[in-house]
Amino acid sequence: MAQNLFHIFRNTPLGRETLLQSIYFCQRMGLLPTIYIPTSTKFLMYFENDVVQVDLDPSYLTDPETAKAHVDELLGEAGMKPDMLVPKHYTASTLPDIPTNFDFMCCPRSISDLSSKIGLGYIGPRVRRIIQAARFPVLMTSPVYKPWQSVAVFFGGSANAVNALRLGIRVAKMADMPLNIYTQAGKQPSAAYESIVEKNGLKNPLEQVLKKWTFFEKGSVEDNLYAVPHDALIVLGAYGHGIIRDIMFGSMMEKVQSTISNNLLIAGPKYTVK
């Protein structure tokens, strides 16, 4: 069965940019898009150990008469036919239940607050809940459509960072693109990180796609992020901790996503490697 990406369509110019990004992601990865055009501003997502109520801002209900035509037009131009999701179950008459058996999900950095109030460094609370609970990776798009030409993984040595590296290798292979690794090494030698990769059985798969591994031994995370290509898809793990300093724990993740405008693919703590 073909893998899919779940996308909530917002019938606005900003929503068009996000859908274009989902289309590009699906094209590169060989995925089928599953599109949901909301008819109310709330829905529920039932995860294994959590139920997330998503509260959309009113812009998601803009001009409902043209929403389906706009989706068909954008997908048609890409030679793709969307799988339109129509909720079958409702917790309440205006509270549909959305399934969670997707392979990927696309989210703007916030799906529950007015876009005019959202800055680059803001991830909405509902998006955070989805990332924490989901077994699938979450694609957080750049503000405007930007094709990506390589994969960049932030690797700090933790178990969750290893999970993110597995995802990055998977994406690089599926998209047939080179992969670069970036590590804020500090006082740890590069051999320590390379040993973690080898112990987790990733040395050979990584060699098939790796273009360059960059170790930052000096400078702040924010300054070093300038080395990351603007057209790279950044893959990272959320809320990971490890013995070796991990770039992707808590505040470090916030520094990355608030400094850089690239598309981000985030593997949360419940992400299951496929």
matplotlib code that plots the C-alpha trace (Angstrom):
import matplotlib.pyplot as plt

x = [0.0, 1.3, 2.3, 0.4, 0.7, -2.2, -2.8, -5.4, -6.3, -6.7, -8.3, -6.1, -3.0, -0.9, -2.7, -1.9, 1.8, 1.5, -0.3, 2.3, 4.9, 2.9, 2.6, 6.3, 7.0, 4.7, 6.3, 9.8, 8.8, 6.4, 3.5, -0.2, -1.8, -4.8, -6.5, -9.0, -11.1, -12.5, -16.2, -15.7, -12.9, -12.4, -11.6, -10.2, -7.2, -7.1, -3.6, -2.5, -2.0, -3.5, -6.5, -5.6, -8.3, -7.2, -8.7, -8.3, -8.3, -11.3, -9.2, -9.4, -13.1, -12.5, -14.8, -15.8, -17.5, -14.1, -11.9, -12.4, -11.8, -8.6, -7.3, -8.2, -6.5, -3.2, -3.1, -4.1, -1.2, 1.1, -0.5, -1.8, -5.3, -6.0, -7.6, -10.2, -10.8, -14.4, -14.9, -17.0, -17.3, -18.1, -17.7, -20.2, -22.1, -19.3, -16.4, -15.3, -12.8, -9.8, -7.8, -4.1, -2.9, -0.9, 2.7, 3.3, 1.4, 1.9, 1.4, 2.2, 4.2, 0.8, -2.6, -4.6, -3.7, -4.2, -1.3, -0.9, 0.1, 2.6, 6.3, 9.0, 9.9, 6.4, 5.1, 1.5, 0.5, -1.6, 1.2, 3.5, 0.8, 0.6, 4.4, 4.6, 1.8, 2.2, 3.9, 4.4, 6.8, 5.4, 6.3, 6.4, 6.6, 8.4, 6.3, 6.3, 6.7, 10.4, 11.5, 14.3, 17.3, 19.0, 18.3, 20.0, 19.9, 20.8, 22.5, 23.4, 23.9, 20.7, 18.4, 15.9, 18.6, 19.4, 15.7, 15.8, 18.9, 17.1, 14.3, 16.7, 18.4, 14.9, 13.9, 17.2, 16.8, 13.1, 13.7, 17.0, 18.8, 22.1, 22.1, 24.3, 24.7, 25.3, 26.5, 27.1, 30.0, 31.4, 34.1, 33.2, 35.4, 33.7, 34.6, 32.2, 29.3, 30.5, 30.7, 27.0, 26.0, 28.0, 26.6, 23.0, 23.7, 23.5, 27.1, 26.5, 23.0, 24.4, 27.4, 25.0, 23.5, 25.9, 27.5, 29.2, 29.2, 29.9, 31.0, 30.6, 33.3, 32.9, 30.2, 26.6, 23.9, 22.2, 25.5, 26.4, 23.0, 24.1, 26.1, 22.8, 21.7, 18.5, 17.0, 17.6, 14.8, 15.9, 15.2, 15.4, 14.2, 12.1, 12.6, 15.5, 18.1, 21.4, 24.7, 26.4, 25.1, 22.1, 21.3, 17.7, 16.5, 14.0, 15.5, 17.9, 15.1, 13.5, 16.7, 16.9, 13.3, 13.2, 16.4, 15.9, 13.1, 13.7, 11.1, 11.3, 10.5, 10.2, 10.3, 8.7, 9.3, 6.6, 7.7, 8.0, 10.8, 9.5]
y = [0.0, 3.4, 5.7, 9.0, 12.5, 14.1, 17.8, 20.2, 22.7, 26.4, 28.2, 31.3, 32.4, 31.2, 27.9, 27.6, 27.9, 25.2, 22.8, 23.4, 22.4, 19.2, 18.4, 18.8, 16.6, 13.9, 14.1, 13.7, 10.9, 9.0, 9.6, 10.0, 13.2, 12.9, 16.3, 17.4, 20.5, 21.4, 22.4, 23.4, 25.0, 22.0, 18.3, 15.5, 13.3, 10.1, 8.9, 5.9, 7.7, 11.1, 12.8, 16.2, 18.7, 20.9, 24.4, 26.0, 29.7, 30.9, 31.4, 27.6, 28.1, 30.8, 30.6, 27.0, 27.0, 27.3, 25.2, 21.8, 23.4, 25.1, 21.7, 19.9, 22.7, 22.5, 18.8, 18.5, 20.8, 18.3, 15.4, 14.0, 13.1, 13.7, 11.4, 13.6, 12.8, 13.0, 12.3, 9.2, 9.6, 12.6, 13.0, 15.9, 17.3, 19.9, 17.9, 15.3, 12.5, 12.5, 9.2, 9.1, 6.2, 8.4, 8.1, 11.9, 15.0, 18.5, 21.4, 25.1, 26.1, 26.9, 25.6, 27.1, 30.8, 33.6, 33.7, 37.4, 36.9, 34.1, 34.8, 32.5, 31.2, 30.2, 26.7, 26.5, 24.4, 22.0, 21.3, 20.5, 18.1, 16.4, 16.1, 14.6, 12.1, 11.0, 7.9, 9.7, 12.6, 16.1, 18.3, 22.0, 24.1, 27.3, 30.4, 30.3, 27.4, 26.4, 23.2, 21.4, 20.0, 18.1, 16.6, 18.0, 16.1, 17.6, 14.9, 15.2, 11.6, 10.9, 8.0, 10.4, 11.9, 8.4, 8.0, 11.3, 10.1, 6.9, 9.1, 11.4, 8.4, 7.1, 10.4, 10.9, 7.4, 7.9, 11.4, 10.4, 13.4, 13.8, 14.0, 16.3, 16.0, 18.9, 18.4, 21.0, 19.0, 21.2, 19.3, 15.9, 14.4, 13.5, 9.9, 9.7, 10.6, 8.3, 5.5, 6.0, 5.8, 2.5, 1.0, 1.6, -0.2, 3.0, 3.2, 1.4, 3.0, 6.4, 5.9, 5.4, 8.9, 11.0, 13.9, 15.7, 15.7, 19.1, 19.4, 22.8, 23.0, 26.7, 29.3, 29.4, 27.3, 30.3, 31.5, 28.0, 27.5, 29.9, 26.9, 25.0, 25.5, 27.5, 24.9, 21.9, 19.9, 19.8, 16.6, 16.7, 14.9, 16.6, 16.4, 14.1, 13.8, 11.9, 11.5, 13.3, 16.9, 16.8, 19.7, 18.8, 19.0, 21.6, 25.0, 23.9, 22.8, 26.2, 27.9, 25.9, 26.4, 30.1, 30.9, 29.1, 29.3, 25.9, 23.2, 21.0, 17.4, 16.5, 13.1, 13.2, 10.9, 8.4, 8.3, 4.7, 4.1, 2.3]
z = [0.0, -0.9, 1.9, 2.4, 3.8, 5.7, 4.8, 6.3, 3.5, 4.2, 1.3, 1.5, -0.3, 2.6, 2.6, -1.1, -0.3, 2.3, -0.1, -2.8, -0.2, 0.6, -3.1, -3.6, -0.6, -2.0, -5.4, -4.1, -1.7, -3.9, -1.4, -1.9, -0.5, 1.8, 1.9, 4.6, 3.9, 7.3, 7.7, 11.4, 13.3, 15.7, 15.3, 17.4, 16.7, 18.8, 19.4, 21.3, 24.6, 23.9, 22.4, 20.8, 20.0, 17.2, 17.1, 13.7, 13.2, 11.2, 8.0, 7.5, 6.6, 4.0, 0.9, 1.3, -2.2, -3.9, -1.6, -3.4, -6.8, -5.6, -4.3, -7.5, -9.6, -7.6, -7.5, -11.1, -12.2, -10.4, -12.1, -8.8, -7.6, -4.0, -1.6, 0.1, 3.7, 4.8, 8.5, 9.3, 13.0, 15.2, 19.0, 18.6, 15.7, 15.0, 16.4, 13.8, 14.6, 12.3, 12.0, 12.8, 10.7, 8.4, 7.4, 7.5, 8.4, 7.2, 9.6, 9.4, 12.4, 14.0, 13.0, 15.8, 15.8, 13.3, 10.8, 11.1, 14.7, 14.1, 14.1, 12.7, 16.1, 17.2, 17.2, 18.2, 21.3, 19.2, 16.8, 19.8, 21.1, 17.7, 17.6, 21.1, 20.4, 16.8, 15.5, 12.2, 11.4, 11.1, 8.2, 9.3, 6.1, 5.4, 5.2, 1.4, -1.0, -1.3, -3.1, -1.2, -2.9, 0.0, 3.4, 6.5, 9.8, 13.2, 15.2, 18.9, 19.9, 21.8, 21.1, 19.6, 17.4, 16.2, 15.4, 13.4, 11.6, 10.6, 9.3, 7.4, 5.7, 4.8, 3.3, 1.4, -0.2, -1.1, -2.5, -4.1, -2.6, -0.7, 3.1, 5.2, 9.0, 11.4, 15.0, 17.6, 19.1, 21.8, 23.6, 22.4, 19.6, 16.3, 16.8, 19.7, 17.4, 14.7, 17.2, 18.1, 14.4, 14.0, 17.2, 15.9, 12.6, 10.6, 9.2, 6.0, 5.2, 6.0, 3.6, 0.8, 1.1, 3.1, 1.4, 4.3, 8.1, 9.7, 13.3, 14.9, 17.7, 18.3, 18.0, 19.0, 17.4, 15.9, 14.2, 13.0, 11.4, 8.6, 7.2, 6.5, 2.9, 2.6, 0.3, 2.5, 4.2, 7.9, 9.8, 13.6, 16.7, 19.3, 23.0, 23.0, 25.7, 25.8, 27.6, 24.8, 24.4, 22.1, 19.9, 19.8, 23.4, 24.5, 24.1, 21.4, 19.2, 19.7, 18.7, 15.5, 14.4, 15.4, 13.5, 10.2, 7.7, 6.0, 5.8, 8.9, 9.3, 13.0, 14.6, 18.0, 20.9, 19.8, 16.1, 14.9, 12.4, 9.3]

ax = plt.figure().add_subplot(projection="3d")
ax.plot(x, y, z, "-o")
ax.set_aspect("equal")
plt.show()
